[in-house]
Amino acid sequence: MDRILDRSNHVGAENVDLREMLREILIWANRFVPSESGSILLDDPAFFSGKARPGKARPELSFVACFGKGSASLIETNLPADAGIAGRTYLSGRPYISKEVKEDSCFYSAIDKKTHFCTRSIVCAPIRLKGTTIGVIELLNKLGDINYTRDDLQLLRIFAEYTSTLIQNSLDAKAFEELSIKDNLTGLYNDRFFYLCLAKETTRAARKSTGLCLIFMDLDRFKEVNDAYGHLAGSRVLTEVGGIIHAGLPRQARAVRYGGDEFIVILPGFGLEAASRYAEGLRKDIEEFVFLRRRLHPGARPIMLKGHITSSIGVASLRDNVKVSGTLPEMRDTLIRQADTAMYRSKQAGRNRITIASGKLEPAYPPERRLAHG
């Protein structure tokens, strides 16, 4: 269901929960055109982005909101996008009335068999987003034993347009929210998100006794790139480092640009051994990467930096490096201090290496922070 309701492939926002909103729209549509049953179906945006499950040769429509007899069994049920009156409306992008479905060759009876419902008539309208049909809204069996009319169809079209507007507004709001917690240069999360996320993960790990590790990373000799090639080159390096981190990020992990050339990875569910393996892989990826392969501006030669930009990394575990005492915010900040201190030890030991935090610290608030590591 979450995948179907995620319209990010249409407008660039993520994980927008539309369930309640779609249910409300159906309720209002039914008040204006009273019917025995109704549904909203949406396509799967993953199909069009190439991220659908293997084996899917054609798009499908999924029931995301319903009312009426047997409707509870329909939620998350899929049907081929070319099946039935809903499919015809979806593919054509045009509204449709079927006053007697038994005489309509487009009618798809499999849903009635599943719900033990008897469909007599249907009115259906497409839902569009930025000119593209993404689903349909339909009502079945007008109450009062009266067939649907063109006026009913026009009302449903208005609700379909209203649905599109609400979906777009929700996505725009979500996109704006994303901008407030993302770093513009690297696309990773920013420090505002970091503290909120780590507080949540610390609480979860402490209550459920699960693993939680933190990786602090600082780039080595980054200042030399700025001095030798300018700040545009430095910004490009940071962007490329963000790409390296994102490419190898475990599914449950969150990556953050903490500030300057410092990066953090939050690893929920990880123990020290697994986190250390991940950190070592990240260190090697950065060491072996050829930075600045693209020209900074027309006419310039690619700089092609390899081996000059490396990283010093610290790894800390809530379970192994923080004593369970004090408040959860204090435990969170002690975990930060442990990872930060381990990273600083990597710098002192010669750079381009990982260091695992040692021992357990009593929670202390606030953590000490160094402004720069060099």
N, C-alpha and C positions, 0 to 999 in steps of 0.2 A: 504493500500500500504506500509506504513512504516513497518508494521509487516512482510510482505513478504520479503522486502528488508533487514531486520535485520537478518544477518546470524550468530548472536552471539552464537546460540546453536551449530554451527559447529566449530567455532574457538575461541570463548570467547571474541569477541569484541561487541560493542553495537552501534545500531543506525547508520549504515553506509548507506549513501544515494547513491544509484547506478544508479539513473534514467538517468542522462545525459550520463554517461559512457556506459550504455547499448544501449541507442539510437545511440550513435556514432558507436558502434560496428556493429549494424544493417545497418547503412548507408554504412560502408566500405564493409560489406559482400555483399550488393546489388551492389556495384560498381564492384566487382570481378565476381559476378554471378547475372547479372541484372534480376530482377524478378518483378512481379506485386505487390507482397505483402510479408510481412515477420513479424516474431514475435520472442520474447524471452519470455519464460514462466519459472517461478520458483515455487518450492513447498513452503509450509508454514512450516518453522522450528518449529513453536509452536506445530504442530501436533505430532512431534516426541519427544518433551520434555514434553508432557502431559499438555501443556498450551493452547491447542486449545479450541475454543468455544464449549460448551456442545452440544452434538448431532452429532458431526462429527465422523462418523464411519470409514472413509477412507480418505487418503490424497487427496489434490486437487492441481492443477496447476493454477497459476494466470498469466494473461498476464501483463507483466511489461514494455514492449517496443514493439511498432508495427509501421508499415507503410503500406500504400496501402488503397484501397477503404474500407470504413467502419471501419478502424482501430481505430479511436478515440473512438468508442463505446465499444471497447474490453478492454481498460485499466481497470484493477482491476476486470475484469470478470474471474470467476473461472470455471474450468471444472474438472470432476473426473480424477484422475491421471491414470486411466486405460482406458480412452476414447480416441479413435482416434489414428492417427499415432503418434502424439506428446506423447500420453500416452504409446504407445507401445515402443517408443524410450526411454522414461523416465524409464519405468519398466525394460526393457531389458538392458539398458545401451549401446545399439549398434545403430549406425547410420542407416538410412533407406531412400530408394528412392521408391516413388510411381509414376510411369510414367503415370498411368491412374487411378485416384482415383475412378471412377465409377465402376471399376472392382476390387477394393480393399476392402475386407471385413472389414479392419481396419478403413476405412475412417469414420469420424464423421461429419455428415452434419449439425448439429445444429448451428455451428458457421457461416456457409454460410447463413443460414436462418436469423441469427441475423444481419449480415453485408450486406446482399443482394449481396454477392460476389459469383462468380462461380469458384470454385477450380477445376483445371484440373490435376495438378501434384504437388508433394511435395518432397522436400529434407529436411531431419531433422537429427540433430546431438545432442548427449547428452552433457550437461555441468556438469563437475564434480568438487568437492572440496574435497581434501584430500581423493580421492578414492571413494567418495560417489556421486552418481548422484543427483544433486539438481534442475535440470531443463533441458530445451532443447532450441535450436535455430533452426528455420525453415524458409525456403523460399518457396513461392508458385508461380506457373505459370511462368516458365522461359520465358523471353521476346524473340521475334523472332520466336515464335511457334516451338521451339526446345525443346525436352525433356531433363531433367537433365541427366548428365552423371556421371560416377564414378569419373571423374576429378572434377566435381562440388561438389560432395560429399566430396572428399578429401579437397577441399578448405574450405568447411563449417566446417569440423572437425578441421581444423587449427584455424578458427575463434572461435570455441567452446573452444579450448584449450587456446587461447588468452584471451577469456572471463574469464576462470577460473583463469588464472594468474593475470589478472587485479583485479578481485574480491579479490583474496588472498592478493595481495599487498596492496589494499585499507584497508582490514581488519587488516593487520599487522601494517600499519601506524596508524590506529585508536586505536589498542591495545596499541601501544607505547605511543600515546597521553594520553590514559587512565592512564597508569602507572605514567605519570608525574603529574597527579592531584589526585592520590589516595594515601592514607596512607598504607604502606606495612603491618603494624601490624593488623589494624582493618578492612581494606577494605573500610573504609569511605573516603570521600574526605579530602584533606589536606587544609592548610591555603591559599595556592596559588589559589586554586579553590574558596575558600570561599570569598575572596575579589572580585574576578571577578563576581561570582554569585550574591553576595549581591548588588553590584553596579548595575547590570542589574535589579534585582528585586526592588531596591529602585527607579530607574528611572521609571519602569513600574507602581509601586504603586502610585508614585507622579503624573504621567501623567493621569492615569485612575481613581484616587481616590479609589483605592482598598486597602484591608487590607494587612498588612505585619507585622509579628511578628518575634522576635528573642529570642531563648532560649540559655542561657549560663549555662553550667553545669560543676561542679567541683566535683571530687570524694572525699569523706571524709575518712580520715585516710588511704589513699592509701600508704603513705610513711611507715606506720607501717607494711604493707604486705611485702614491699621490705626488710625492716630491719629484719623481723622475718623469712621470707621464701626465700629470695633471689630475684634477678631481673628476673629470669625466671618465678617465680610465679607472679610477678608484671606484666610482659608482657602478661601472660596468662589472668590475670584479665582484662587488657585493651582490649584484643581480645574478651573476653566474653561480656564486656560492649558494644563493637561495635556491637556484635550480637544481644544484647537486643534492642539497638536503632534501628538497621536495621529492626528487626522483627515487630516493632510497628510503623514504619515510615509512615505517611500519603503519599498518592500517589504523591502529588505535592511538598512535602517537600524535603530538602536536608540536610544530616547529615555530620558533619565535625569533625574530630579530630583536635583540634586547636593547640595542643601541650601538652606534658606531659600527665596529667590526666584531661585535659579540653576538653569538647565537646560542639559543637554548633549545633543547628537545626534551619534552615531557614524555615519559614512557610508562603509562599505566600498565600494571600487570607484569612488569619486568623485574627480574632479580638482577643482582650485580653482574653475574656471569653473562647473561644474555645482553644486558645493557653495554657491557664492556666489549663484547663481540661487535655489536652494532657500532659503537664509537670507533673501534679500530678500523672497521670497514669504511666509515665516513672519513677518517683521517687519511686512509690510503686513496680514496676517491679524490680528495682535494689535492693531495701531493702529486697524483698522476695526471690531473686535469691540465689541459692546455688553455690558459686564460687568454682573453683578448685576441681570439682568432679572427674576429670580424673587425673591419676598419672602424675607427672611431668617427671618421668623417670622410667624405669623398676625396680621393687622391692620397690618403694616408696609407701607409703599409700596416698590415696586421702586426701587433707587437709580439704575440705568440710566447706568453710566459708559461714555462713549465718548471716545477720544482722550486720556484722562488716563493710562491704563496703556499704556505703550509698552515697547519693548525695545532694549537695546544688545547687539549681537552681534559676536563675533569668529570668524573662520574661519581655520583653519590646515590645511596639508597635510603629510603625512609626507614626500612626495617633494620638495616645494618649500621646506619650512621647517625641515627637520631634516637635519643632516649624517649620513651613514651611517658612524657610528663609535660606539664604546662598546658597551655591552650593550643587548639589546632592551628591558629595563625602563627603562634610561636614555633610550633613544629614545622610548619611550612617554611618559615623564614630560616630556621636552622638547616633545613635541607638545602636551601639556596646557598647558605654560607658554606656548607660542606662541599658542594659541587664547585663553587667559586674558588674556594681554597685549594682544592685538588687541581683545578685548572692553573692556578697561579704556580703551583709546584711544578707542573709541566713546563711552564715558562722558565722557571729557575733551573730546571734540570737540562735545559738545552733546546727546548721547543720541539715541535713536530712529534708529539707523543701524547699518550693518554696516561692519566694518573687516577687511580681509584682512591676515593676518600678512605681514611683509616680511622678506626675507633668510633665511638658514639659520643656525641655532644649533647649536653643538656640544652633544651630549648632556650634560646636567648632572643630577646626582641629589643630593638630591630637588629638585623644582621649588619655587620660592617661591610662596606663596599669600597673597592678601590676605583678611582675614576678612570684609570688607564693602566694597561699592562705592558704596552710597548711591543 
